[in-house]
Amino acid sequence: MKLTSVAVPLLAGVVSASPAVEPRQSCPKVHVFGARETTVPQGYGTSQGLVDQVVRAYPGATKEAIVYPACGGQSNCGGASYDSSQTQGTAAVVRQVTAFNQKCPNTAIVVVGYSQGGQIFDNALCGGAGQTLSGAALKAVKAAIFMGDPRNTNGLPYNVGTCRNKGFNARPNGFKCSPADPSIIQSYCDSTDPYCCNGNDANSHQQYVNKYGSQAMTFIKKLVDAALAASP
């Protein structure tokens, strides 16, 4: 919501000695970041279904898409390699989440990433690929959902779904998420998925919001409601 100030005319001959004060920004209680999958145009991609569910659950909540190439070498997304794209995406997550937290330090942040979008949130929260969130910005993230994350590997404490193998850009065996608290994360992957697991049904990769959206919302609401109840 854009705020406007009301101009008050000065009395003749009187000069203000202090600069104008900018109106205080109105911050939402909840803000959702979404990150799209590879080759999808700028926006939320398949993450939008869950992003919008979170926004509807919290009146006044706002949303923001991570701006990054979301590419894997294809010409329709600019030709950036997958490695370059996910590196740029991870940096964008750190930059955008940190900037928002600096403007609205009391807002609870939720992140929802799909496929490569899940990977860049995974990188920013759990490390192992360049920049990570830190300090107040990291603490502000109350819930994180990865869907079809290529960094998936078997045995992580936040895994949900039927996959017992690993994605094409998997974490090493024995990996532990840091600096984020793993209890804020759920990562959805099924055995049929060829990107986050070793399946052969590409269509299953697009079904996580339809299949697990309600479960993810229950998880998000539990964490966000607790955070809001504990806030000043």
N, C-alpha and C positions, 0 to 999 in steps of 0.2 A: 504494500500500500504506500503510495507516494504522499508524503506530508507537505503541506504548503504553509508558509508563515504569513501572518497578516501584517502588512506594513502600517506603522503608526507614524503619522506626520510629526516632525519635530517642531517645537515652538520657534518662531522667528528669532534668529540670532543665537540659538542654542546649538552647540555642536556636540555630538556624542563623543565621549572620550574612550569608549570601549568598542572593540570590533563586534560585528554581528555574530550571534551564536547560532550554529547550525541546529536545527531541530533534531532531537534524539531519534535514532532509527528504531522503528518498531520491529522487534525480532520475534519469530515464531517460537512456540514451545518445541516443535519438532521440524527438522529439515531432512529431506531424503536426497541422497546422491545416487544416481543410476548410471551404469556403464554398459554400453551395448556390445554385441558380439561382432566378430570379424565380417567385414564387407558391408555392414549395414550403414546407411547414411546417418550423419550426425543426429543425435537424439538419444533415446533410451533403448531402442531395439526391443527385444523380447523381455527385457527387464521392466518395461513400462507397466505391464499388467500388475506386478507386485508393488512397484513404486506407487501407482495410483491407489492401490488398496490401502497402503500406509497413509497416504495423504487424506483419504476419505475417513480413516479411523480417527484422525486427530484434527478437528476443526481448526482452520487457520494454518495448518502445516503447509510447508512449501517444498519445492523440489528443484533439482538442478542436475543436468546431464554433465558427465565428465567429457571434456573436449579433447579428443585424441584421434589418431588416424584410424584405429580399428581395422588394420590391414594385415595382409599376409602375403604381400607381393603382387596382389591383383591390381590391374590398371584402374578398375572402377573405384578404388579407394586411395588412389594416389601412388601406388607402387611401392610404398614403404614395406620393408621386410617385416615378418612377424616379430623378430627380435627387436628391431628398431621401434615398431609400433608399441609393443608392450613396455619398452623402456620409457618412451614418451608418455604413455598412459599412466605408468606408475608415478612419474614426476608430476603429471597433471593432477592426480589424486592428492598427492601431498600438497601441491600448491593451492588447489581449490578448497580442500577441506580446511587447511590452515588459514586461508584468507577469510573463509566464512566464520570460523571460530573466533578470529580476531574481532570481527564485527559484532558477532552475537555469541559471547562466551558462555551464556547460560542455556543455549539451545541444545537439546538432545539430537544427535545426528545418527541417522540410519543409512547404511550403504547396501546397495543391491547390485550385484554384478553378474552378467551373463556371459559364459564362455570366456573369450579374451577379456571381457569386462570383469568377470570374476577373478581372472588372473591378476589384473592390475590392482584390484583391492586386496587380494591375497598378498601380493608383493609389498604393498604399502603398510599392511598390518602385521604381516608375519615375517618379513625380511627375506634375505637371500637373493635379492635382485636390485640392488641400488638403494635409492632413497626409501625411508620409512617415515610414517607419522611419528610424532613425538610430543611430549609435554602435554599442554592443555588440549591441543587438537586431537591427540590420540585418546585422551581421557573423555573427550566429548562424544566419541563414537560409542554408542550404547548397544548397537546390534549390527551384525554384518552377515549378509546372505550371499553365498557364492553358488551359482547354478551352472553345472556343466564346466567347471573350472579345470583347464588342462593341467594344472599343478597338482591335481588330486593324486594321492597315493593311498594305498590300503593302510588301515590302522590308526588314522588320525582321530583324535577324540571327538571332533566336531563333524565327522562324516555322517551323512544320511543317505539312504538308498541301497541298492543291491550290488554296486560295484565292489569287487574284492581284488581289483588289479590296479592299474594306474593310467593316468593320462599321458598324452604325448610329450608334455613338458613337466613331468612329475617331480615332486619333492623326493629327495633321497630317503632311503629307509632310515627310520629312527629320527626323522625331522621333528623338531618342536617349534611351534609358532612363537615368535618373539619380534617386537616388543609388546604386541597386543595380548590381552588375556584371552585364551582360547574359548573361555566360557561364553563370550559374546558372539561366537561364530557358529553358523551351520552351513555345511557345504553339501549340496545335493548332486549325486551322480548315480546313474544306474548302469548295470552290466552291459546293456545293449548299446550304449553310447560309444562311438568310435573316437571321441575327442577327449573326454575326461576318463574314459575307461578303454577297454579293448574290444568293444562290441562291433557290430556291422550294420546297425540300423541308424542312419544319420537322422531320420525323422524323430527318433526318441530324444535327440539332443535338444529339440525345440519344445519339449513337453513339460518341462519342470514347473513352470508357473501353473499350468493346468493341473498337474498331478500333485504338486506339493505346496501350492500357494496357501491353502488354509493352514497347513502345518507351520509354514514359515511365518504366517501372520500371528499365530498363537505364540510362537517363540519371540517374535519382535515385540508384541504387546506386553508380554510378561516383563521383558527387560526395560522397555521404554516406560511403562507405567510405574515400575519401581523407581526408575531414575527421576521421573517427574514428581513422585510422592516425596522423594528425599530432597528435592531442590528447594531453595529458599522461597 
